[in-house]
Amino acid sequence: MRITTLFSLKAIALDSTASTQEEILNELVELQATHDNIMDKAAYKKALYAREAEGSTYVDNGITVPHAKSDVVLHPSLAVLRLKEPVQYNPDDDGKTDLLFAIAAPQNGSLHVDMLARMMQMLMNEDFVEKLRTAKTPKEFLDCIDQQEQDQFGDESFTSQPIPQNGFRVLAVTACPNGIAHTYMAAEALAKAGDKLELPVKVETNGSDGAKNILTKEEIAACDGIIVAADKNVETARFDGKPVLFTRVDDGIHKPEQLIMQVARGEVPVYHAKEKAADVGTGASDSTAHTIYKHLMNGVSHMLPFVVGGGIMIALAFLLDDYTIDPSNFGMNTPLAAFFKTVGNAAFGYMLPILAGFIAMSIADRPGLAVGFAGGVLAMNGTNFADLASGSTTGISGGFLAALLAGFVAGYVVEFLKKITEKLPASLNGIRPMLIYPLGGILIMGAVMCGINPVMGMINTAMTNWLNAMGGTSKVLLGAIVAGMMSIDMGGPCNKAAYVFGTAALASGNYEVMAAVMVGGMVPPIAIALSTTFCPKKWTPDERRNGIVNYVMGLCFVTEGAIPYAAADPLRVLPSCVIGAALSGALSMTFGCALRAPHGGIFVFPVVDHALMYVVALAAGSIVGAVILSLLKKDQPQS
């Protein structure tokens, strides 16, 4: 543990006008209380006075270090008070005090002695003390301490004692759009970083199977702050009044120590929730692009179970059917095939309303769901003014693009309705979510979608025709591009864009794009696994052991298994994986492989057109990726 982990910006006061010991200790106790670790301020102050009664804590050179350990202290902390004018802290002190460091420590153990020893060693450096006296802000003051400790002690901990923990100083919530890999990788990285810094972190994961390790009210009340590392919306109203650091889930994976130190040092603003039950959790620092991305991913993550479950059922229907009975009715010729296709369509057919509904809900909370869902149904049916005027209820489907647009329009329409009705009498508040938002929102949504559906329908039809018409070199190039995108950021925006493009093509009846997308996503983990197996000197023992798991992850189409390797050595791992994936995608297109299921890895290979050649495409890309990676990597220490 480092001394700087026990400070925070809120616990540093510069140029105080306190002029007596009583005023000084009162102010120091309040500063310590900002750590939320003092259960009884009066009892802690009494302990400080008791220590002064044993002997003055004045050190020298204008420095005093009041300290006490008490059973009212939950976890160790430090506070600083710099006086505007030096004062005689104790009558018998050899000099006047202008710089005070207060130490609070739990009753058990002698942790305060270790803290005191580290502080004294640092304060013996007069140049360092002078920098503290001239620092203009708490941040500059804390940076001086951080730099001095690094220069003097490096990463050496000031204590080997376990830190008593009746609560966690830092809490975290992690969530990624799919709730599978990134969520848990960020949680593990934050937990490990907390252990390294000796600041244990409790992490709540919002995964695909719900929230786990849920933060309690007591833990939230006692902590210094919360890290929300999420690329989808999580409930944050419970954090009202606490410092909350909003960041991306990738930051939780790649820079966990930095995030924890920002919270521990008090460099995070206090969060104030909006007046609703489940606040969306969008941080003030979010860029417009990232906010839109989070809304989109909220829709995509809720849509995927419908796409995957329904899509695989439909694929099985084709596998179990007899094409020769009636080619025009393929998928419905036998009772068993008809069952699978009918049930599959019940889920797959509603992917567009689900997408639009949950994008809208991400923007406008629950009132947006019904409006977005209605917009998605209108997009699915292609409803438009011209057809309604002629007595028809369906037109050319606006497809994926229209549903995506419907979700955003619905969300912001409901937000607009909230804004214009917020000044209504309080007695009418009950009818706003039950009547005004759904009625007004669906009415506006209907008009908007009837107007834009023909345009989106034409764009969607043109795109489908373009995909279906592609042949030769252009089709191979498309396969290489979408497969390569699956490997660029392995679960990030490029990966998701390629996957969404594949599912949109799938919904339009083009199955070759989905095949290229999936094979591209399978290559990176398998290529890395092959390299760790056949070129072990290129990898550390831990990387070799984890490489075996990547065989399974790659074969199951979980690209994220490659992320730890890419994060450790991106300049070598990423190009190798992208080249291998692009080759597999190009070969998949060359061989005419087609996939009607949007997920499943090797488990859906039986329903792939030209399945044997699909295996060849996967093997070729994986081997090429592994060979390039092994050539680029340097030998690693094997101890």
ZASELO-732717 format. One record per residue (C-alpha): residue number from 1; z, y, x. Coordinates in steps of 0.25 Angstrom, whole numbers, plus 2048, in hexadecimal, padded with zeros to 3 digits. Last residue first. Layout:
<tikes>
[tike NUM,[Z,Y,X]]
...
</tikes>
This chain:
<tikes>
[tike 639,[7C3,7B4,82B]]
[tike 638,[7B4,7B3,828]]
[tike 637,[7B0,7C1,82D]]
[tike 636,[7A2,7C5,826]]
[tike 635,[794,7C3,82B]]
[tike 634,[78B,7CE,827]]
[tike 633,[783,7CE,81A]]
[tike 632,[774,7D2,819]]
[tike 631,[76F,7C4,81C]]
[tike 630,[778,7BD,812]]
[tike 629,[775,7C7,807]]
[tike 628,[766,7C5,809]]
[tike 627,[768,7B6,809]]
[tike 626,[771,7B6,7FC]]
[tike 625,[768,7C0,7F5]]
[tike 624,[75C,7B7,7F8]]
[tike 623,[764,7AA,7F4]]
[tike 622,[768,7B1,7E6]]
[tike 621,[75A,7B6,7E3]]
[tike 620,[754,7A9,7E6]]
[tike 619,[75E,7A1,7DE]]
[tike 618,[75E,7A9,7D2]]
[tike 617,[74E,7A9,7D1]]
[tike 616,[74E,79A,7D3]]
[tike 615,[758,798,7C8]]
[tike 614,[74F,7A1,7BF]]
[tike 613,[744,798,7C3]]
[tike 612,[74B,78C,7BE]]
[tike 611,[74F,793,7B1]]
[tike 610,[740,796,7AD]]
[tike 609,[745,79D,7A0]]
[tike 608,[754,79E,7A1]]
[tike 607,[75C,797,796]]
[tike 606,[761,78C,7A0]]
[tike 605,[765,798,7AA]]
[tike 604,[770,79C,79F]]
[tike 603,[77C,796,7A6]]
[tike 602,[776,79A,7B4]]
[tike 601,[77A,7A9,7B1]]
[tike 600,[77F,7AC,7A3]]
[tike 599,[77A,7B9,79F]]
[tike 598,[76F,7C0,796]]
[tike 597,[769,7B3,790]]
[tike 596,[75A,7B3,78D]]
[tike 595,[756,7B1,79B]]
[tike 594,[747,7B1,7A0]]
[tike 593,[742,7AC,7AE]]
[tike 592,[733,7AF,7B0]]
[tike 591,[733,7AA,7BE]]
[tike 590,[72F,7B8,7C3]]
[tike 589,[73A,7BF,7BB]]
[tike 588,[744,7B6,7C1]]
[tike 587,[73E,7B7,7CF]]
[tike 586,[740,7C7,7CE]]
[tike 585,[74E,7C6,7C9]]
[tike 584,[752,7BC,7D4]]
[tike 583,[74C,7C5,7DE]]
[tike 582,[753,7D1,7D9]]
[tike 581,[760,7C9,7D9]]
[tike 580,[75E,7C6,7E8]]
[tike 579,[75A,7D4,7EC]]
[tike 578,[766,7DA,7E4]]
[tike 577,[770,7D0,7EA]]
[tike 576,[76C,7D3,7F8]]
[tike 575,[76B,7E2,7F6]]
[tike 574,[779,7E1,7F0]]
[tike 573,[780,7D9,7FA]]
[tike 572,[77C,7E0,807]]
[tike 571,[77F,7EE,804]]
[tike 570,[78A,7EB,7FA]]
[tike 569,[793,7E4,804]]
[tike 568,[7A1,7E3,7FD]]
[tike 567,[79D,7E8,7F0]]
[tike 566,[791,7DE,7EF]]
[tike 565,[79A,7D3,7F3]]
[tike 564,[7A5,7D6,7E8]]
[tike 563,[799,7D9,7DE]]
[tike 562,[792,7CC,7DF]]
[tike 561,[79A,7C5,7D4]]
[tike 560,[796,7D0,7CB]]
[tike 559,[788,7C9,7C8]]
[tike 558,[78E,7C0,7BE]]
[tike 557,[782,7B8,7BA]]
[tike 556,[789,7AA,7B9]]
[tike 555,[782,7A4,7C5]]
[tike 554,[786,7B1,7CD]]
[tike 553,[795,7B0,7C9]]
[tike 552,[795,7A1,7CC]]
[tike 551,[78F,7A3,7DA]]
[tike 550,[797,7AF,7DC]]
[tike 549,[7A4,7A7,7DC]]
[tike 548,[7A0,7A0,7E8]]
[tike 547,[79E,7AD,7EF]]
[tike 546,[7AD,7B0,7ED]]
[tike 545,[7B1,7A7,7F8]]
[tike 544,[7A6,7AC,801]]
[tike 543,[7AA,7BB,7FF]]
[tike 542,[7B9,7B7,802]]
[tike 541,[7B5,7B0,80F]]
[tike 540,[7AD,7BC,813]]
[tike 539,[79E,7BC,812]]
[tike 538,[792,7BB,81C]]
[tike 537,[797,7AF,823]]
[tike 536,[796,7A7,816]]
[tike 535,[787,7A8,816]]
[tike 534,[784,79C,80D]]
[tike 533,[78F,79D,803]]
[tike 532,[792,7AC,803]]
[tike 531,[783,7AF,802]]
[tike 530,[781,7A5,7F7]]
[tike 529,[78C,7AC,7EF]]
[tike 528,[786,7BA,7F2]]
[tike 527,[779,7B6,7ED]]
[tike 526,[77F,7AF,7E0]]
[tike 525,[787,7BB,7DD]]
[tike 524,[77B,7C4,7DE]]
[tike 523,[771,7BB,7D7]]
[tike 522,[776,7BA,7C9]]
[tike 521,[774,7C8,7C5]]
[tike 520,[765,7C7,7C8]]
[tike 519,[763,7BA,7C1]]
[tike 518,[769,7C1,7B5]]
[tike 517,[760,7CD,7B5]]
[tike 516,[753,7C5,7B8]]
[tike 515,[756,7BC,7AC]]
[tike 514,[759,7C7,7A3]]
[tike 513,[74C,7CE,7A7]]
[tike 512,[744,7C1,7A3]]
[tike 511,[74A,7C0,795]]
[tike 510,[742,7CB,78E]]
[tike 509,[745,7CA,77F]]
[tike 508,[74A,7D8,77D]]
[tike 507,[758,7D4,77D]]
[tike 506,[756,7CE,78A]]
[tike 505,[750,7DA,790]]
[tike 504,[75C,7E2,78B]]
[tike 503,[765,7D7,792]]
[tike 502,[75D,7D9,79F]]
[tike 501,[75E,7E8,79F]]
[tike 500,[76D,7E7,79C]]
[tike 499,[76E,7DE,7A8]]
[tike 498,[766,7E7,7B1]]
[tike 497,[76E,7F3,7AD]]
[tike 496,[77B,7EB,7AF]]
[tike 495,[778,7E8,7BD]]
[tike 494,[774,7F6,7C0]]
[tike 493,[780,7FB,7BA]]
[tike 492,[78A,7F2,7C1]]
[tike 491,[78C,7E3,7C0]]
[tike 490,[786,7DF,7CD]]
[tike 489,[782,7ED,7D3]]
[tike 488,[774,7EA,7D8]]
[tike 487,[773,7DB,7D5]]
[tike 486,[76F,7DC,7C6]]
[tike 485,[766,7E7,7CA]]
[tike 484,[75E,7DD,7D3]]
[tike 483,[75C,7D4,7C7]]
[tike 482,[756,7E0,7BE]]
[tike 481,[74D,7E4,7C9]]
[tike 480,[748,7D7,7CE]]
[tike 479,[745,7D3,7C0]]
[tike 478,[73D,7E0,7BD]]
[tike 477,[735,7DE,7CA]]
[tike 476,[731,7D0,7C6]]
[tike 475,[72D,7D5,7B8]]
[tike 474,[725,7E0,7BE]]
[tike 473,[71E,7D6,7C8]]
[tike 472,[719,7CD,7BE]]
[tike 471,[71C,7D0,7B0]]
[tike 470,[722,7DB,7A7]]
[tike 469,[71D,7DA,799]]
[tike 468,[72A,7D5,793]]
[tike 467,[732,7E0,79A]]
[tike 466,[728,7EB,796]]
[tike 465,[728,7E6,788]]
[tike 464,[737,7E6,787]]
[tike 463,[738,7F4,78D]]
[tike 462,[72E,7F9,783]]
[tike 461,[735,7F3,778]]
[tike 460,[742,7F9,77C]]
[tike 459,[73C,807,77E]]
[tike 458,[735,805,770]]
[tike 457,[742,801,76A]]
[tike 456,[74A,80D,771]]
[tike 455,[740,817,76A]]
[tike 454,[740,810,75D]]
[tike 453,[74F,80F,75D]]
[tike 452,[752,81D,761]]
[tike 451,[751,824,753]]
[tike 450,[757,818,74B]]
[tike 449,[762,817,755]]
[tike 448,[766,826,754]]
[tike 447,[766,826,745]]
[tike 446,[76F,819,744]]
[tike 445,[778,81E,74F]]
[tike 444,[77B,82B,747]]
[tike 443,[77E,823,73B]]
[tike 442,[786,819,743]]
[tike 441,[78E,824,74A]]
[tike 440,[791,82C,73D]]
[tike 439,[796,820,736]]
[tike 438,[79D,819,741]]
[tike 437,[7A4,826,747]]
[tike 436,[7A7,82D,739]]
[tike 435,[7AC,821,732]]
[tike 434,[7B7,818,739]]
[tike 433,[7B8,820,746]]
[tike 432,[7B9,82E,73F]]
[tike 431,[7C0,829,732]]
[tike 430,[7CE,828,738]]
[tike 429,[7CD,836,73F]]
[tike 428,[7CB,83D,731]]
[tike 427,[7DA,841,72F]]
[tike 426,[7D9,847,73D]]
[tike 425,[7D0,851,738]]
[tike 424,[7C2,851,73E]]
[tike 423,[7C2,858,74C]]
[tike 422,[7BE,84B,753]]
[tike 421,[7B1,849,74A]]
[tike 420,[7A7,84F,753]]
[tike 419,[7AC,849,760]]
[tike 418,[7AD,83B,75A]]
[tike 417,[79F,83B,754]]
[tike 416,[79A,83F,761]]
[tike 415,[7A1,833,768]]
[tike 414,[79B,82A,75D]]
[tike 413,[78D,830,760]]
[tike 412,[790,82E,76F]]
[tike 411,[793,81F,76D]]
[tike 410,[787,81C,763]]
[tike 409,[77D,823,76D]]
[tike 408,[782,81B,778]]
[tike 407,[781,80E,771]]
[tike 406,[774,811,76A]]
[tike 405,[76E,814,778]]
[tike 404,[771,806,77D]]
[tike 403,[76D,800,76F]]
[tike 402,[75F,807,770]]
[tike 401,[75D,802,77F]]
[tike 400,[761,7F4,77B]]
[tike 399,[757,7F3,770]]
[tike 398,[751,7FE,767]]
[tike 397,[74C,7F2,75E]]
[tike 396,[73F,7F5,758]]
[tike 395,[742,7F7,749]]
[tike 394,[74B,7F2,73E]]
[tike 393,[74F,7F6,731]]
[tike 392,[742,7F8,72A]]
[tike 391,[740,800,71E]]
[tike 390,[735,809,723]]
[tike 389,[73E,815,725]]
[tike 388,[748,80C,72C]]
[tike 387,[73D,808,736]]
[tike 386,[739,816,739]]
[tike 385,[748,81A,73B]]
[tike 384,[74C,810,745]]
[tike 383,[754,803,746]]
[tike 382,[751,7FB,752]]
[tike 381,[75A,7EF,74E]]
[tike 380,[761,7EE,75B]]
[tike 379,[762,7FD,75D]]
[tike 378,[767,7FE,74F]]
[tike 377,[771,7F3,752]]
[tike 376,[775,7FB,75F]]
[tike 375,[777,808,758]]
[tike 374,[780,801,74D]]
[tike 373,[789,7FB,759]]
[tike 372,[78A,809,75F]]
[tike 371,[78F,80F,753]]
[tike 370,[799,804,750]]
[tike 369,[79E,804,75E]]
[tike 368,[79F,813,760]]
[tike 367,[7AC,815,758]]
[tike 366,[7B3,80B,761]]
[tike 365,[7B2,813,76E]]
[tike 364,[7A7,81E,76F]]
[tike 363,[7A0,81C,77C]]
[tike 362,[7A4,80D,77F]]
[tike 361,[7A3,80A,770]]
[tike 360,[794,810,770]]
[tike 359,[791,807,77C]]
[tike 358,[798,7FB,774]]
[tike 357,[790,7FD,768]]
[tike 356,[782,7FF,76F]]
[tike 355,[784,7F2,777]]
[tike 354,[789,7EA,76B]]
[tike 353,[77E,7EF,762]]
[tike 352,[774,7EA,76D]]
[tike 351,[77A,7DD,770]]
[tike 350,[77A,7D9,761]]
[tike 349,[76E,7CF,762]]
[tike 348,[775,7C8,76D]]
[tike 347,[781,7C4,765]]
[tike 346,[77B,7BE,758]]
[tike 345,[76E,7BB,760]]
[tike 344,[776,7B0,768]]
[tike 343,[77B,7AA,75B]]
[tike 342,[76D,7A9,755]]
[tike 341,[767,7A5,762]]
[tike 340,[771,79A,765]]
[tike 339,[770,795,756]]
[tike 338,[761,795,756]]
[tike 337,[761,78D,763]]
[tike 336,[76A,782,75D]]
[tike 335,[762,782,750]]
[tike 334,[755,781,757]]
[tike 333,[749,78A,757]]
[tike 332,[751,797,758]]
[tike 331,[74F,79B,767]]
[tike 330,[740,79A,766]]
[tike 329,[73B,79F,759]]
[tike 328,[72D,7A3,75D]]
[tike 327,[72C,797,766]]
[tike 326,[72E,78D,75A]]
[tike 325,[732,77F,75D]]
[tike 324,[72C,77F,76B]]
[tike 323,[737,789,770]]
[tike 322,[742,77F,76E]]
[tike 321,[750,786,76E]]
[tike 320,[75C,783,777]]
[tike 319,[759,78C,782]]
[tike 318,[754,797,779]]
[tike 317,[761,796,771]]
[tike 316,[769,796,77E]]
[tike 315,[763,7A4,782]]
[tike 314,[767,7A9,774]]
[tike 313,[775,7A5,777]]
[tike 312,[775,7AB,785]]
[tike 311,[770,7B8,77F]]
[tike 310,[77B,7B8,774]]
[tike 309,[787,7B6,77E]]
[tike 308,[781,7BF,789]]
[tike 307,[77C,7CA,781]]
[tike 306,[788,7CB,777]]
[tike 305,[791,7CA,783]]
[tike 304,[78A,7D5,78A]]
[tike 303,[78A,7DF,77F]]
[tike 302,[798,7E3,781]]
[tike 301,[796,7E5,790]]
[tike 300,[789,7ED,78D]]
[tike 299,[78F,7F6,784]]
[tike 298,[79B,7FA,78D]]
[tike 297,[791,7FA,799]]
[tike 296,[789,805,791]]
[tike 295,[796,80E,78F]]
[tike 294,[79A,80C,79E]]
[tike 293,[78C,80F,7A3]]
[tike 292,[78C,81C,79A]]
[tike 291,[799,820,7A0]]
[tike 290,[794,81D,7AE]]
[tike 289,[788,825,7AC]]
[tike 288,[790,831,7A7]]
[tike 287,[799,830,7B3]]
[tike 286,[7A8,82B,7B1]]
[tike 285,[7B2,834,7B7]]
[tike 284,[7B9,837,7AA]]
[tike 283,[7BB,829,7A8]]
[tike 282,[7B6,821,79D]]
[tike 281,[7C1,818,797]]
[tike 280,[7BC,816,789]]
[tike 279,[7C9,818,782]]
[tike 278,[7CE,80E,779]]
[tike 277,[7D7,813,76E]]
[tike 276,[7D1,821,76D]]
[tike 275,[7D6,82F,771]]
[tike 274,[7D0,830,77F]]
[tike 273,[7D8,82C,78A]]
[tike 272,[7DE,835,795]]
[tike 271,[7DD,831,7A3]]
[tike 270,[7E5,837,7AE]]
[tike 269,[7DC,83A,7BA]]
[tike 268,[7DC,830,7C7]]
[tike 267,[7E0,835,7D5]]
[tike 266,[7EE,830,7D3]]
[tike 265,[7EF,829,7E1]]
[tike 264,[7F1,81B,7DA]]
[tike 263,[7E5,81E,7D1]]
[tike 262,[7DC,822,7DC]]
[tike 261,[7E1,817,7E5]]
[tike 260,[7DE,80C,7DB]]
[tike 259,[7D0,811,7DA]]
[tike 258,[7CD,812,7E9]]
[tike 257,[7D3,804,7EB]]
[tike 256,[7CA,7FE,7E0]]
[tike 255,[7BD,803,7E6]]
[tike 254,[7B2,7F9,7E4]]
[tike 253,[7B6,7F0,7D8]]
[tike 252,[7BE,7FB,7D0]]
[tike 251,[7B3,805,7D4]]
[tike 250,[7A9,7FB,7CE]]
[tike 249,[7B1,7FB,7C0]]
[tike 248,[7AE,80A,7BF]]
[tike 247,[7B8,815,7BF]]
[tike 246,[7C3,81B,7B6]]
[tike 245,[7D0,81F,7BD]]
[tike 244,[7DB,821,7B3]]
[tike 243,[7E8,829,7B5]]
[tike 242,[7F0,826,7A9]]
[tike 241,[7F2,82F,79D]]
[tike 240,[7EA,826,794]]
[tike 239,[7E8,818,79A]]
[tike 238,[7E9,811,78D]]
[tike 237,[7DD,818,788]]
[tike 236,[7D5,811,793]]
[tike 235,[7CE,805,78C]]
[tike 234,[7C2,801,794]]
[tike 233,[7B4,806,793]]
[tike 232,[7AA,7FF,79D]]
[tike 231,[7A7,801,7AC]]
[tike 230,[7B6,800,7AF]]
[tike 229,[7BF,803,7BB]]
[tike 228,[7CB,80A,7B3]]
[tike 227,[7D5,80C,7BE]]
[tike 226,[7E3,810,7B8]]
[tike 225,[7EE,819,7BD]]
[tike 224,[7FC,81A,7C3]]
[tike 223,[801,80F,7BA]]
[tike 222,[80E,80F,7B2]]
[tike 221,[808,812,7A4]]
[tike 220,[7FC,809,7A6]]
[tike 219,[805,7FD,7AA]]
[tike 218,[80E,7FF,79E]]
[tike 217,[803,800,794]]
[tike 216,[7FD,7F3,79A]]
[tike 215,[7F0,7F1,7A1]]
[tike 214,[7E8,7E5,79D]]
[tike 213,[7E7,7D9,7A6]]
[tike 212,[7DA,7D5,79F]]
[tike 211,[7D1,7DD,795]]
[tike 210,[7C6,7D5,78E]]
[tike 209,[7BE,7C9,791]]
[tike 208,[7B2,7D2,797]]
[tike 207,[7BB,7D9,7A0]]
[tike 206,[7C5,7E5,79F]]
[tike 205,[7CD,7E2,7AB]]
[tike 204,[7DB,7E8,7AC]]
[tike 203,[7DF,7EA,7BA]]
[tike 202,[7ED,7EC,7C0]]
[tike 201,[7EE,7F2,7CD]]
[tike 200,[7F8,7F0,7D8]]
[tike 199,[7F9,7FB,7E2]]
[tike 198,[7FC,7F4,7EF]]
[tike 197,[7EE,7FA,7F4]]
[tike 196,[7E9,7EC,7F7]]
[tike 195,[7EF,7E7,7EA]]
[tike 194,[7E8,7F3,7E2]]
[tike 193,[7DB,7F0,7E9]]
[tike 192,[7DC,7E1,7E5]]
[tike 191,[7DF,7E5,7D6]]
[tike 190,[7D4,7EF,7D6]]
[tike 189,[7C9,7E6,7DC]]
[tike 188,[7CD,7DB,7D2]]
[tike 187,[7CC,7E4,7C6]]
[tike 186,[7BF,7E9,7CB]]
[tike 185,[7BA,7DB,7CD]]
[tike 184,[7BF,7D7,7BF]]
[tike 183,[7B7,7E2,7B7]]
[tike 182,[7AB,7E1,7C0]]
[tike 181,[7A9,7D2,7BD]]
[tike 180,[7AA,7D0,7AE]]
[tike 179,[7AD,7DB,7A4]]
[tike 178,[79E,7DD,7A1]]
[tike 177,[79F,7EC,7A2]]
[tike 176,[7AA,7ED,7AC]]
[tike 175,[7B8,7EF,7AA]]
[tike 174,[7C4,7F2,7B3]]
[tike 173,[7D2,7F8,7AF]]
[tike 172,[7DC,7FC,7BA]]
[tike 171,[7EB,7FF,7BC]]
[tike 170,[7F1,806,7C8]]
[tike 169,[800,808,7CA]]
[tike 168,[803,7FB,7C4]]
[tike 167,[811,7F8,7BE]]
[tike 166,[81E,7F3,7C2]]
[tike 165,[819,7F1,7D0]]
[tike 164,[822,7F0,7DC]]
[tike 163,[819,7F1,7E9]]
[tike 162,[819,7E5,7F2]]
[tike 161,[81F,7E9,800]]
[tike 160,[815,7E9,80B]]
[tike 159,[816,7F8,80D]]
[tike 158,[80E,804,813]]
[tike 157,[801,7FD,811]]
[tike 156,[7F8,7FE,81D]]
[tike 155,[7EA,803,819]]
[tike 154,[7E9,80D,824]]
[tike 153,[7F7,811,829]]
[tike 152,[7F6,81F,82F]]
[tike 151,[7E8,823,82C]]
[tike 150,[7E8,81D,81E]]
[tike 149,[7F6,823,81B]]
[tike 148,[7F1,831,820]]
[tike 147,[7E5,830,818]]
[tike 146,[7EC,82C,80B]]
[tike 145,[7F7,837,80D]]
[tike 144,[7ED,842,80F]]
[tike 143,[7E5,83D,803]]
[tike 142,[7F2,83E,7FB]]
[tike 141,[7F3,84D,7FE]]
[tike 140,[7E5,850,7FC]]
[tike 139,[7E6,849,7EE]]
[tike 138,[7F3,851,7EB]]
[tike 137,[7EC,85E,7EE]]
[tike 136,[7EC,868,7F9]]
[tike 135,[7F1,860,805]]
[tike 134,[7F8,86A,80F]]
[tike 133,[805,863,810]]
[tike 132,[800,855,810]]
[tike 131,[7F6,859,81B]]
[tike 130,[802,85E,823]]
[tike 129,[809,851,821]]
[tike 128,[7FD,849,826]]
[tike 127,[7FD,852,833]]
[tike 126,[80C,850,835]]
[tike 125,[80B,840,835]]
[tike 124,[819,83B,833]]
[tike 123,[816,83C,824]]
[tike 122,[80E,82F,825]]
[tike 121,[819,827,82B]]
[tike 120,[823,82C,821]]
[tike 119,[81A,829,815]]
[tike 118,[818,81A,81A]]
[tike 117,[827,818,81C]]
[tike 116,[82A,81E,80F]]
[tike 115,[821,815,807]]
[tike 114,[827,809,80F]]
[tike 113,[835,80E,80B]]
[tike 112,[831,810,7FD]]
[tike 111,[82C,802,7FC]]
[tike 110,[83A,7FC,7FF]]
[tike 109,[83B,7F2,7F4]]
[tike 108,[83F,7F2,7E5]]
[tike 107,[842,800,7E0]]
[tike 106,[834,805,7DE]]
[tike 105,[830,810,7E7]]
[tike 104,[82E,81F,7E5]]
[tike 103,[82B,828,7F1]]
[tike 102,[82B,837,7F1]]
[tike 101,[823,83F,7FC]]
[tike 100,[827,84D,7FE]]
[tike 99,[821,858,806]]
[tike 98,[827,866,807]]
[tike 97,[835,863,80C]]
[tike 96,[83E,86C,814]]
[tike 95,[844,868,821]]
[tike 94,[850,861,827]]
[tike 93,[855,85C,819]]
[tike 92,[864,85E,816]]
[tike 91,[862,866,809]]
[tike 90,[858,85D,804]]
[tike 89,[84A,861,7FF]]
[tike 88,[84A,86E,806]]
[tike 87,[83D,874,801]]
[tike 86,[82F,876,807]]
[tike 85,[826,87F,7FE]]
[tike 84,[81A,87A,7F6]]
[tike 83,[81F,86C,7F6]]
[tike 82,[817,85F,7F7]]
[tike 81,[81C,854,7EE]]
[tike 80,[816,846,7F0]]
[tike 79,[818,839,7E8]]
[tike 78,[818,82B,7EC]]
[tike 77,[818,81E,7E4]]
[tike 76,[81E,810,7E3]]
[tike 75,[81E,808,7D6]]
[tike 74,[826,807,7CA]]
[tike 73,[832,811,7CE]]
[tike 72,[83E,810,7C5]]
[tike 71,[844,806,7CD]]
[tike 70,[846,810,7D8]]
[tike 69,[842,813,7E7]]
[tike 68,[843,821,7EC]]
[tike 67,[83C,82B,7F5]]
[tike 66,[83C,83A,7F8]]
[tike 65,[833,83C,805]]
[tike 64,[835,84A,80B]]
[tike 63,[82C,851,814]]
[tike 62,[82D,85F,81A]]
[tike 61,[82B,85A,828]]
[tike 60,[836,850,828]]
[tike 59,[83B,844,81F]]
[tike 58,[843,84A,813]]
[tike 57,[848,83E,80B]]
[tike 56,[857,843,80B]]
[tike 55,[862,838,80C]]
[tike 54,[868,82F,802]]
[tike 53,[869,839,7F7]]
[tike 52,[85A,83B,7F8]]
[tike 51,[858,82D,7F5]]
[tike 50,[861,82E,7E8]]
[tike 49,[859,83B,7E4]]
[tike 48,[84C,833,7E5]]
[tike 47,[853,828,7DD]]
[tike 46,[857,832,7D2]]
[tike 45,[849,837,7D1]]
[tike 44,[844,828,7CF]]
[tike 43,[84F,827,7C4]]
[tike 42,[84B,834,7BD]]
[tike 41,[83C,830,7BE]]
[tike 40,[83E,823,7B6]]
[tike 39,[832,819,7B6]]
[tike 38,[82C,81F,7C2]]
[tike 37,[81E,818,7C5]]
[tike 36,[815,821,7BD]]
[tike 35,[80F,826,7CA]]
[tike 34,[810,834,7C4]]
[tike 33,[81F,832,7C4]]
[tike 32,[820,834,7D3]]
[tike 31,[81B,842,7D1]]
[tike 30,[826,844,7C7]]
[tike 29,[830,83F,7D0]]
[tike 28,[82B,848,7DC]]
[tike 27,[82C,854,7D3]]
[tike 26,[83B,851,7CF]]
[tike 25,[83E,84E,7DE]]
[tike 24,[838,85C,7E2]]
[tike 23,[83F,864,7D8]]
[tike 22,[84D,85D,7DB]]
[tike 21,[84B,85F,7EA]]
[tike 20,[848,86D,7E8]]
[tike 19,[83C,877,7E9]]
[tike 18,[831,871,7E1]]
[tike 17,[825,87A,7E2]]
[tike 16,[81B,86E,7E4]]
[tike 15,[80F,871,7EE]]
[tike 14,[809,863,7EC]]
[tike 13,[80C,858,7E2]]
[tike 12,[808,84A,7E5]]
[tike 11,[80B,83F,7DA]]
[tike 10,[7FF,842,7D2]]
[tike 9,[7F6,83F,7DE]]
[tike 8,[7FC,831,7DF]]
[tike 7,[803,82B,7EA]]
[tike 6,[808,81C,7EC]]
[tike 5,[7FA,817,7F0]]
[tike 4,[7FA,821,7FB]]
[tike 3,[805,81A,802]]
[tike 2,[7FD,80E,805]]
[tike 1,[800,800,800]]
</tikes>
